[in-house]
Amino acid sequence: MEDTKSLKSVFAQAEERRLALEGAFEVTDPSYRDVLSNAIDEYTECLELISQLRMFSPNESLEDLSTTDLPYLLVHYHLAELIQKVPTTSPIGRKTVLEKARHCFERFLYIIDSYSLLEPQYSKMLEVYSEEPSSFSTTPSSDPAVRRNAKIANFKAEQALKQKLAYLRRNPSYGDPDEGDGLGGDEEIVRHVHLANLGLCIHMAFQSLESLNREAEILAQAPTPLLPQATTVEDDERRRREDLRHEGYSDRLDRPFKRLQSFNGPLLSKEGKPIQPFTIVGTRQDLAKQVFRPGHNLPTMSIDEYLDEERRRGGIIEGGGEASGRQPEPDEDNIEKADAETMKARAWDEYVEANPKGSGNTLNRG
């Protein structure tokens, strides 16, 4: 009686953690991993207690199981669901997680099958899975239309099972008949609820096995990382630091305090390596000339000289724009230029009089 009570308390605590993971917790929550690990440990402890109590036997039938023992048939199923949520950092680690989850799903289905709880369609699925576990699929056809219809049928079946379970749980007679408050529910209704929950979990288990196979196919195509041993990395790092120390290398940007006190001493070591910073200059006179001078570059020519130089090089474009269309005003004092323009105008008038418009069209008239 004490062991049974212990199993009940451990199972209740595991269920509480599992529901907390499904509801309030997020994957990025710092306490998510701790709650997940504790829930897995508690379900594993439930399996050990069930094995010690010899609660399930292949020689029993469903009628031999009490209503209070039915929820313990789901321990393997819940454990498989939680194991799938374990975070990993490499494809190899994820493969290990998938294998553990697959084993728990298989144990759940085989125990359920031993009590003849599988419907004909699920019993046939289990036979197909037992023959080829790695290639199992709830929709074996490769036709996209058939696979789509099968997925729709699976979704409708899942919704129907959930609605049936919700309807049974809303029944006022539903409750735990072992509660000591005198308000225990009808055992038959409670048994129907547990069986409906088992039917839903059976359906979801086959869906999960198919998802595991699809994920395993993707992981099989991932390249295997070549991870070096930790000791090799540590040895290489230690060896590199020793070499730099022997060479006198330092990653400090500021000089040590002893070097700031004085720059006296040799510039180069015996091996020819610089000991302290120095600047190579041509002569002392060049260094002295750079002392008393402005800190900026002074101009070497005036603005007018610069514009003249640019005009000589063709860098300044003159003319064009509105200024090019303006006629220069005549210079009244320049008599020679005025006479030349007058003679040019007279010559043009004489040419127009001697050659009237159309006089040249003598052969090809109108």
Contacts in CASP RR format, 6 or more apart in sequence:
PFRMAT RR
TARGET T0000
AUTHOR 0000-0000-0000
METHOD contacts of the structure
MODEL  1
MEDTKSLKSVFAQAEERRLALEGAFEVTDPSYRDVLSNAIDEYTECLELI
SQLRMFSPNESLEDLSTTDLPYLLVHYHLAELIQKVPTTSPIGRKTVLEK
ARHCFERFLYIIDSYSLLEPQYSKMLEVYSEEPSSFSTTPSSDPAVRRNA
KIANFKAEQALKQKLAYLRRNPSYGDPDEGDGLGGDEEIVRHVHLANLGL
CIHMAFQSLESLNREAEILAQAPTPLLPQATTVEDDERRRREDLRHEGYS
DRLDRPFKRLQSFNGPLLSKEGKPIQPFTIVGTRQDLAKQVFRPGHNLPT
MSIDEYLDEERRRGGIIEGGGEASGRQPEPDEDNIEKADAETMKARAWDE
YVEANPKGSGNTLNRG
3 49 0 8 1.000
3 52 0 8 1.000
3 53 0 8 1.000
4 53 0 8 1.000
6 49 0 8 1.000
7 46 0 8 1.000
7 49 0 8 1.000
7 50 0 8 1.000
7 53 0 8 1.000
7 72 0 8 1.000
10 42 0 8 1.000
10 45 0 8 1.000
10 46 0 8 1.000
10 49 0 8 1.000
11 42 0 8 1.000
11 46 0 8 1.000
11 71 0 8 1.000
11 72 0 8 1.000
11 75 0 8 1.000
13 42 0 8 1.000
14 39 0 8 1.000
14 42 0 8 1.000
14 43 0 8 1.000
14 46 0 8 1.000
14 78 0 8 1.000
15 78 0 8 1.000
17 35 0 8 1.000
17 38 0 8 1.000
17 39 0 8 1.000
17 42 0 8 1.000
18 39 0 8 1.000
18 78 0 8 1.000
18 81 0 8 1.000
18 82 0 8 1.000
20 35 0 8 1.000
21 32 0 8 1.000
21 35 0 8 1.000
21 36 0 8 1.000
21 39 0 8 1.000
21 82 0 8 1.000
21 85 0 8 1.000
25 31 0 8 1.000
25 32 0 8 1.000
25 35 0 8 1.000
26 32 0 8 1.000
27 87 0 8 1.000
33 87 0 8 1.000
36 82 0 8 1.000
36 85 0 8 1.000
36 86 0 8 1.000
39 82 0 8 1.000
40 79 0 8 1.000
40 82 0 8 1.000
40 83 0 8 1.000
40 86 0 8 1.000
43 75 0 8 1.000
43 78 0 8 1.000
43 79 0 8 1.000
43 82 0 8 1.000
44 79 0 8 1.000
46 72 0 8 1.000
46 75 0 8 1.000
47 75 0 8 1.000
47 76 0 8 1.000
47 79 0 8 1.000
50 56 0 8 1.000
50 72 0 8 1.000
50 75 0 8 1.000
55 69 0 8 1.000
55 72 0 8 1.000
56 65 0 8 1.000
56 69 0 8 1.000
56 72 0 8 1.000
56 73 0 8 1.000
56 111 0 8 1.000
56 114 0 8 1.000
56 115 0 8 1.000
58 114 0 8 1.000
60 115 0 8 1.000
61 115 0 8 1.000
61 116 0 8 1.000
62 115 0 8 1.000
62 116 0 8 1.000
62 117 0 8 1.000
65 115 0 8 1.000
67 177 0 8 1.000
67 187 0 8 1.000
67 190 0 8 1.000
67 191 0 8 1.000
67 194 0 8 1.000
68 178 0 8 1.000
70 191 0 8 1.000
70 194 0 8 1.000
70 195 0 8 1.000
70 198 0 8 1.000
71 194 0 8 1.000
73 108 0 8 1.000
73 111 0 8 1.000
73 112 0 8 1.000
73 115 0 8 1.000
73 198 0 8 1.000
74 108 0 8 1.000
74 197 0 8 1.000
74 198 0 8 1.000
74 201 0 8 1.000
76 104 0 8 1.000
76 105 0 8 1.000
76 107 0 8 1.000
76 108 0 8 1.000
76 111 0 8 1.000
77 104 0 8 1.000
77 105 0 8 1.000
77 108 0 8 1.000
77 201 0 8 1.000
77 204 0 8 1.000
77 205 0 8 1.000
79 104 0 8 1.000
80 100 0 8 1.000
80 101 0 8 1.000
80 102 0 8 1.000
80 104 0 8 1.000
80 105 0 8 1.000
80 108 0 8 1.000
80 205 0 8 1.000
80 208 0 8 1.000
81 101 0 8 1.000
81 208 0 8 1.000
83 97 0 8 1.000
83 100 0 8 1.000
83 101 0 8 1.000
83 104 0 8 1.000
84 97 0 8 1.000
84 98 0 8 1.000
84 101 0 8 1.000
84 208 0 8 1.000
86 97 0 8 1.000
88 94 0 8 1.000
88 96 0 8 1.000
88 97 0 8 1.000
90 225 0 8 1.000
91 219 0 8 1.000
91 222 0 8 1.000
91 224 0 8 1.000
91 225 0 8 1.000
92 224 0 8 1.000
92 225 0 8 1.000
94 215 0 8 1.000
94 219 0 8 1.000
95 216 0 8 1.000
95 219 0 8 1.000
98 212 0 8 1.000
98 215 0 8 1.000
98 216 0 8 1.000
98 219 0 8 1.000
101 208 0 8 1.000
101 212 0 8 1.000
102 133 0 8 1.000
102 209 0 8 1.000
102 212 0 8 1.000
105 205 0 8 1.000
105 208 0 8 1.000
105 209 0 8 1.000
105 212 0 8 1.000
106 133 0 8 1.000
108 201 0 8 1.000
108 205 0 8 1.000
109 118 0 8 1.000
109 126 0 8 1.000
109 129 0 8 1.000
109 202 0 8 1.000
109 205 0 8 1.000
109 206 0 8 1.000
112 118 0 8 1.000
112 198 0 8 1.000
112 202 0 8 1.000
113 123 0 8 1.000
113 126 0 8 1.000
117 195 0 8 1.000
117 198 0 8 1.000
117 199 0 8 1.000
117 202 0 8 1.000
118 126 0 8 1.000
118 202 0 8 1.000
119 202 0 8 1.000
122 202 0 8 1.000
122 203 0 8 1.000
122 206 0 8 1.000
125 136 0 8 1.000
125 138 0 8 1.000
125 206 0 8 1.000
128 136 0 8 1.000
128 140 0 8 1.000
129 136 0 8 1.000
129 206 0 8 1.000
129 209 0 8 1.000
133 209 0 8 1.000
133 213 0 8 1.000
134 213 0 8 1.000
134 216 0 8 1.000
135 213 0 8 1.000
136 209 0 8 1.000
136 210 0 8 1.000
136 213 0 8 1.000
137 210 0 8 1.000
137 213 0 8 1.000
138 150 0 8 1.000
138 154 0 8 1.000
138 206 0 8 1.000
138 207 0 8 1.000
138 210 0 8 1.000
139 146 0 8 1.000
139 147 0 8 1.000
139 150 0 8 1.000
139 151 0 8 1.000
141 147 0 8 1.000
141 150 0 8 1.000
154 203 0 8 1.000
154 207 0 8 1.000
157 203 0 8 1.000
158 200 0 8 1.000
158 203 0 8 1.000
158 204 0 8 1.000
158 207 0 8 1.000
161 196 0 8 1.000
161 199 0 8 1.000
161 200 0 8 1.000
161 203 0 8 1.000
162 200 0 8 1.000
164 196 0 8 1.000
165 193 0 8 1.000
165 196 0 8 1.000
165 197 0 8 1.000
165 200 0 8 1.000
168 174 0 8 1.000
168 189 0 8 1.000
168 192 0 8 1.000
168 193 0 8 1.000
168 196 0 8 1.000
169 193 0 8 1.000
171 189 0 8 1.000
173 185 0 8 1.000
173 186 0 8 1.000
173 189 0 8 1.000
174 185 0 8 1.000
174 186 0 8 1.000
174 189 0 8 1.000
174 190 0 8 1.000
174 193 0 8 1.000
175 184 0 8 1.000
175 185 0 8 1.000
175 186 0 8 1.000
175 189 0 8 1.000
175 190 0 8 1.000
176 184 0 8 1.000
176 185 0 8 1.000
176 190 0 8 1.000
177 184 0 8 1.000
177 185 0 8 1.000
177 186 0 8 1.000
177 187 0 8 1.000
177 190 0 8 1.000
178 184 0 8 1.000
179 185 0 8 1.000
247 273 0 8 1.000
255 277 0 8 1.000
259 276 0 8 1.000
263 276 0 8 1.000
265 275 0 8 1.000
265 276 0 8 1.000
266 275 0 8 1.000
267 274 0 8 1.000
267 275 0 8 1.000
267 276 0 8 1.000
267 278 0 8 1.000
268 274 0 8 1.000
268 275 0 8 1.000
269 275 0 8 1.000
281 287 0 8 1.000
301 309 0 8 1.000
307 316 0 8 1.000
310 316 0 8 1.000
330 337 0 8 1.000
330 338 0 8 1.000
330 341 0 8 1.000
331 337 0 8 1.000
332 338 0 8 1.000
END
